[in-house]
């Protein structure tokens, strides 16, 4: 943001959006990273030739023809001399290009570059300059029918450049925030981005900001007059016609329509089961799921179509930390299990952030390397939240739990059972495939006996022992009961927030799940709220009125089964491992009985849903405590007290 532009009143609000991206930002101590980049874009001799004949560089004075101080030009457009220098570099080196791609330096200090956010808040930014790009990964900004289409925006920007007056530039912390805001929008609008680089210039110095899935790093300022060859390489690299140079994954390509410059189709290339490349057709032009953050797993999911079989498939791209077991290994173990997502093929080590930063074998303190993985998998139905009948919902949950049981027996603990990670099966799915468990990003191996962790998983669905794990010195290992408890909370979310046909109902302020959302950041309080929920043998009347009685009976019986087991685990978690005397191992010894009991609950409810004449009807004239108890007449499987006592 230059001195002649009114400060953006939403800057503080945008700063909050990117705060988490800056947690592991690294300030490099020397220019090694900057000077190591883009040596392939132009030979030294070609840069020498350009510098000798360019009217924008003085060999005698060893400096670019820029004002030594822009302080007196502050009320004028002092960006123009910088734009002229940058444009001259691009014009000289790209003049003979035969590729359909193009690059152009555009002054955007008065142009509102629109942001895209998950909510309805509309933001914009105005970098001093941008490198506008055309090519298979870019498109013109979206415009509504009848609106004027802007020629430049985040969908067709290779990089952003900010220009400041020496001595009047904002503190480095604010420069970093602005660069992060730009980078985040480029990642959002260009879903095949692996990294983004942003350049900051003053009359004398240049600084480079680099962003990837490990976060941000930035260089110290270097004198670009004293280092003209490095500066030319940097400009050419940031505007390279080779999309991989500017941070794009060239395995995903699009076709744009000439008249409006928007994407209309595309392809995604991945390695097939036989090791040969397979080019899939994209179904649509955007991922159906994407994470809007820069730093983290940054999961991206694409619908594609097999070129041979025409089968619909899903491709998942994600970035795991180097020390985490790759998701594809858990999916290999899940091959053939009904109710669990099935992998077709994978590329487990496509790229890593260490190589993007040129660290080699030594990385700075605080850097966490992330590795890109691509998995091609079978496609299923929509989220379980899209059910249209109680029976469809209960069949889906039942089969996902059965699949989870087989997965657990093979040695995998999913660790993120949540509403988002259970899908409906395909419309014609047979029993066993009516619901599917997905997403092994944070799964672990059972034999490691990894303790429960309140930071792992989706907070509203975490088990009570996991929520209280920060309050005990030796948490119990994460086990199948933690997972079954999470399945229960998925059901609570749905039944308390929706009706039996899938229509949403705003949870009442005194409802359980409403409070779980309100206090999701307070683990101890959330744990106590869930303890209170498990101790009640009823559901609120407004919930029971929206659901057939077999569904109400099931959720009450499910909670009643979990309650004594959870309480026993909480007591044991207060003891040190020696004092537990092996009693914590009893839970895993009864694994089959625990799963079978829950599955029998679902089987009983599903069978009863086919016989509406047997359902209890909630009496609206009665309001005994505003709740409904489990029907004593229903044939729920009996809880083995021996299992619980042991």
N, C-alpha and C positions, 0 to 999 in steps of 0.2 A: 504494500500500500504506500503510494508516494505522497510527498508532502502537499501536493495540490489537490488531493482527493479527501473528501470528508470522511472521517473514521467511520467504519461500519458499525452501526449500533448493535448488531447481532454478534460482534466478535467474541464477547465474553460467553455468549450462549454456544457459539461454535467451539470455543475453547473447551467447554465442558464435554462436548461430544468426542473430542480427541484426547482427553486427558489420559485415558487408560493406554493409549498408544505410545505414550512418552515414558512409561515406567522404566524401560530398559534402554533408553536412548544413550548412545555411546559417542563421546567427543573424542575424535582421533587426535593424536598428539603430533602427527607430522603429515607431510604431503604425499606419502608413499602411495596411498590409495588413488589419489587424483592423478598422479603422474604415471600410474600403472595402467590406466584405462585406455581402451580404444586405439592401441597401436596398429591394429589391422586396418583401420579405416582409411589411412593415407600414409604413404612412405615419407620419410624425412625430406627427400629430394623434392617431392611434389609440394610440400608445405614451404620449403625454401623458395621455390619458384613463385608461389602465390605471394609470399611476403615481399619479394623483390619488386613485383610489378603492381601490387595492389595500391590503389590510391587511399586506402584506409589504414595503411601501416607505414611508418617511417623507419626504414632500416638504419638511417643515420642517427636518429634520436632513440632508436630501440623502444618505440612505444606506438600504441594504436592511436589513431587520430581522433581522440576523444578530449573533451574539456578536462583540464587539470583540476578544475573545481566547478561543480554544477550549482554551487550555492547561489550565484547571481542569476541562474536560470530557473530558479525554483518555481517561479510563477509562469514559466513557459514549459513546453513539452521537452524536457531534457532527456527523454527516452529516445528521441529520434536519432541522435548520433550512435547510440548503442544498437538500435535496430539496423541502421545502415551498415555497421561493421558486421553484425551477425548475418545479415542478408547477403553481404558480399562474399562471405565464406561459403554459404550454401550455394550461391549462384555459380561460383567458380568450380566447386568440386562436384556438384550435381548436374552441371550443364549437359554433359553427354550421356546421362542416365537413360537407359532403354526400358526401365521398369515402369509399370503404370502408377507407381506410388509417387507422391510429391510431398514437399515440405515448404512451409512459408512462415516467416517471422511476422507476427501480427501484434500490433499495439492494442492491448485490451484494458488499459487503465481506466477507460470510461465505459467498458462493456460489462454488463452483469452476466457472469457465467453461472447459470442456474445449477443448484445442487439437487440431488435426489436423496431423500431420507425416508425412513420407514414410516414416520408420522407425517402429519399434514403441514408441519412447519416448513416454510419456504425460506431458504437461505440462498445467498449468492456471494461470489467473491470476484475481485478484480485484480489479477496479477498484472504487473507492469507490461510484460510481453509474454506471448506463448509461441510455441512452435506448432503451427497447425499442420495436421497430417492427413493424407489420403492413402488408402491401401486396404488390404483385406481384413484388418482388425478395427478399422475406424468407420464411423458414420457421422452424418451431420446431426446436429441436435434435434430432438423431437419437437414438433410443433403441432398444436391442435388444428383441425381443419379450419381454413379461413384465416389463421394467424400467419404473420410473417415469420418465415423460417430463418433463424439466426445462422450465420455462416460458420461460426466458431463456438465451440462449447466443450465441455469435458469429454464427450464421446469422440472428438477428433483432435485431441491435443496430445502431442508427443511428450512435452514437458512444459513447465511454467518457469518463468524467469522474473525475479523481483529486482528492482533497481533502487538503490538508496544513495543519498548524498553522504560522502565521507564525513564522519563526525556527527551526523544527524540520524544515523540508522538506529532502529529500535534495538533494545538489548537482544542478545542471542537467543534468550528464552522465547521472546515473542517472534523472532524470525523462525525459530523451530516450529512454533505453533502454527504460524501461517503456512509454512511449507507442508506441515502435516495435514492441514485442512485441504490444501490443493491435492496432495498425494492420495488422500482418502477418497476424494471424489473421482480421481482418475481410476483408482482400483474399482470403485463402484460402477462406473460407466464403461469400463473396459475389462470385462470379466476374465480375459485370458492374460491379465497382467501378472508377472512374477515379481517385478520390482519397478519402482518409480524413482526418478532422480529430479531434483529441483535445483536450479542455479540461482545464486544471489550475487549481484554485481554492484560495485561502487565505481567511482572514477578510476580507482587504482587496484582494487582487489576483487577476487572471486572466491566464493565458498560453495561447496557442493553438499547437498543433503541427499542421502540415500535412504529409501524405505523398502523393506521387504517383510516377510512374514515373521521375522525375528524382531521387528521394530524399526528404529531409526538410528542412523549414525550420521555425523557431519564432520567435515574437514575443517582445519584451521584455514583462515583466508590466505590466499597466495597471490602474489603480484603477477597479473596476467600480461603486463607489459614486459616484464623480465623473462617470462616463460611463454612466448608466443606460440611455439610448436605445441606445447601441452594444451594451451587454450584452444587452438584450432582443432586439435584432436577431440577435445571435450565437446566443443560445439558440434562437430560432425557426428560424434557418437550419440549425443543427445537427440540428434535429428536424423539418425541413420535410416537409410531406406531398407536395411535389413532389420526386420521387426524384433528379432531376438536381441539386437544391440540395445534397443531402448526398453527392454524388459518384458516383451510380449512372448507368449508361448505360441510358436508358429504351428503347433499341431492342431490348433483350432483356427479355422479360417471361415470368412463369410463372403457372400456375394451381395453387392449393393445395387440398388436400382438407380440408373443414371439420373432420372428426372427429379428424384427427391433425395438421393444420396443416403438412403436408409437401408439397413440390412434386410434381406428378404429370404435368406437361406444360408446354410453353411455345412461344414463337415468337421468331424473330430477324428483324429488318427490315434490309434492305440495299438499296442502289441497284442496279437491274437494268441490263442492257446498253443499254436504251433511255433510261436516265436516270430511269425511274419506280421508285418503291419496290416492292420485292417482300418479302412476308412469308413466311418459310420456317418450317415446323414443325420444332422441335427433335426430334431422335431421342435420347431420354433427357432427363434434366434437368440434367446436368453436362457440362462440357467433357471430351473424352477425353484431352486433353493440356493441362496448365497448368504454368506456372512459379511456384513458391512464393515467389519473391523479390518484394520491392516495387520495387526500383530495377533498371532494365535493360529489355531487350526485352519481358519479361513476356508471352511468347507464350501465347495461349489458342486452342485448336482445338475446333470444335464440329461434330458430325454433324448435318446438316439434310436436309430433303426438299423438293424443288422442288414448289410448290403446283400447277403446271400439268402437268408431265411425270411427277411422282412419282419423279424420279431422285434418288438419294442424292448429296449434295454435301458438301464440307467448307468451313467458314468459318474463316479464320485472322485473329485480331486480334493486333496486335503494335505495339510502340512503338520506332521507330528514332530514333537521334540525328539532329538536324536536318541535319548535314553529310553524312549517308550517303545514297547513291542509294536510292530506294524500291525495294523488292523487286518491286513490280508492273511496273516498267519492264523488268527482266530477264525476267519471265514473259511480257511482251508479245513480246519477241524470241524466246521459246521456243515460240510458238504454232505448232502443226503438227509439232513434232519428236517422233517416237515415243521412248519411254523417258524423257521429261521431263514433269513435272507440267504440266497444262493449266489456265489461268485462265479462268474464266467471266466475272467482272466484278470491279471493285474500287472502293473509296473510299480514295484515297491520303492524304487530309488531313482526317480526321474531327475531330481535336482536337489540342491541343498543351499541354504542361505549363506553358509560359510564360503562356498565358491562364488556366489554372487558378490560377496564383499572382498574377495581376493585375499582371504586370511591365510590360506595355506594350512600348515600344520599347527600354527600358533594363533589363538584367538584372544581378543582383549578380555579382561575381567568383566563379568556381567553378561557376556554374550552367550545366548543359548541357540545352538544350531537347530534348524528345523529342516526336515526332509520331506520332499513332495512325493505323494503316493497317488496313483490313479488306479481305481478299481472299476471294472465293468461287471455289472451284476444284473440278475433278472429283475424285471419290472413287476410291480404288484398293483394293488388298488390304492386308493387315497388314504389319508390319515384316518385312524380309527375314529377320530372326531366326526367324520363324515358319514357315520352310520345312519340308516334311515328306519331301523326297527330295533327293538330291544333284543330280539333273537340274533340279528346280525352282529350286534355289539358283543353279546355274551359268547357267541360262537367264535368270534375273532379273538377275544381275550383268552378264552379257553385254549385255543390252539396255540396261541403265543406262549402261554404258560407251559403247555406240554412240550413245545419246542425248547423252551428255556430249561426245562428239567433235563432233557437229553443233552443239551449243550453243557449244563453244569456237570453231568455225569462224565462227560468227555474232558472235563478239566478247565472249562472257561467260565469265569464270572463276568457277566455283562457289565454291571456297575452303573448303568444309566437307564434303568427302566423308567420310562416317562411317557406322557401322552404323545410326544413327538416321535417316539421310537417304536410305536406299534402301528402297523398298517393293516388295512383291510386286505383280504385276499382278492383275487380276481373274481368277477361276478359269477363265474361258473365253478368256483373253487370247491373241491371235495373236502370232507372232514379231515382235519390235520393241516389244511392249507388255507383256512378261512381267515386267519390272522397271522401276521408275520412280524417277528422281532427284527429290528434293523439297528445299525450303528454300533460298531465295536471300537470306537475311537479311544475309550478309556477302559477297555476291558483288561482283565488281569488273569494270570494263571492261578488256578485254585490251590495248587500245592505250595505256593509261596506263603500262604496264610497272611496275606497283606491286611493290616488293621483297617477297620472302617475309618472313613475320612470325610468330615463334613464339607470339605472343599471339592469332593469328587462326585459328580452327578448333578441332577437338576433339583434344586433345593426343595420345592414343594413336595417332591416324591421321595425324598430321602427317608430312610428308616430312622426310628427314634434312637437306636444305639449310634448311628452315624451322626445324627445331630448333636448328641451329647459327647462325641468323641474328643472334643477339645477340652472337656472338663475332667477327663480321667487320664492317669499317667500311662496306663497300658490298655488301650482299647482292644476289644475282642476282634478276631479276624472277621473280615467281611464274608458272610456266608449266604446260603440259599434263603434263610429266613429274612435277611435284609432285602433280598430281591422280591420275595413273595409279599413282603410288607409294601414295597414300592408298587407292585401290581395293584394292591388294595387301594392305594392312594390315587392311582389312575382311575379306578372305578369310582372313587369318591368324587373326584373332580368332575367326571362326566355326569354322574347321577345327581349331584348337588347343583350343577350348572346347566343341565340340559334336560329335556324330557325324553320319553321313550322313542320318539320319532326323530330326534336329533335337533329339535329347535332349542335355541339358546334361551336361558332364563337368567336374568341378573341375580347372582347369589345374594340372599338377604344379608344385611350387615352383621347379623348374629350367627351366620352359618359357619360351619367349620372351615370349608375351603376358602371362604372370603378372608377369614383371619389368618389362614396359612399364607396367603398372598401378601397380606399387610405386613406380617412379621417374618417374611422370608429371609431377611438379613440378620435376624436375631435367632441364632440356632437354638439357644437354650429355651427361649420362650416358645419357639415353634415346636420343639420337642415336647414341652409340657402340654401344649395345646393338643398335640397328637395323642399323648397319654390320656388326656381327658376324653378325647373322641373314642379311643379303644375301650375305655371303661364303661361307656354307655351302651345299653342294649336296645337302642331305638334309633330311628332316623326322624328328622323333623317332618311334621305332617305335610308341609307344602311339597316336600320331596316325594313322599310316599303317594301323594295324590297324582303325581306325574308319571309314576312307574307301576307296571303290573306287580302284584304282590309277590310272585316268585323272585323278582329282582330285588325287592326290599328284603325278603327273607334271606337271600344269598348274601347281601352286603352286611347284614347284621351278623349272620353266622360266620362270615369270613373274619370280621373284626373280633368276634368272640373267640375264635380259634387263635388269632395272633396275640391277643392281649396277655395271656399268662406266659406265653413263650417270650414275648418282648420283655415283660417285667423280670423274668428269671435272668435274661441276658443282662439287663441293667444291673441287677444285684451282682452278678459275676464280674461285670466290668469294673466294679469298685474294688475288687480284690487284685492283688498282684498275681502274676501267672502261677507261682508256686502254691499259693493258697487256694487256687481254683481246683487243684487236685484232679485235673482231667475232666471236671464236670462240663466244661465248655465243649468237649469233643462229643458229648452225647447228642448234640443237635444234628451234627452231620451223620451220625449213626442212624438217625431216624429220617433221613432225607426223603426216602421213597414214601414213607407214611405221610409226611407233611404234604408233599406234592399231591399224592393220590387223594388226600382228604379235600384239598382245594378243588382238584379236578372233578371230584364227585359232586361237590357243591354246584359247580357249573353244569354238569351233566343233568343233575336233578332239576335245576332251574330251566335249562333249555327244553327238557322234556315237558315241563309244566307249562311253558309258554305256548306250546302247541295245543293246550287245553284250556281256553279262557273260561270255560264254565266252572273250572275249579278254583279260580282266583278269588281271593278275598277282596271285598270292596271297602274302601275307606269311607266311614260314616261321617259326612260333613257336619252332621248335627252334634257330633260328639267332639270335644276338644280336651281330652284328658292329657293335660300337660303339653299339648301341641306336638305330640310325637306318636309314633306307631311302633309297637313292639313286634318282635318276630312272632309269626303265627305258630302257636303250639301244635296246630294240626298238621303242619307241613312235614314231609318226610325228609328232613335234613339228615345227612350222615352223622352218626354220633361221634363226638370227639373222644378219642382214646385218652382217658385221664392218665393211663400208664405212660403214654408218650410224653405228656406234659410234665408229669411228676419226675420222670427220669431226667 
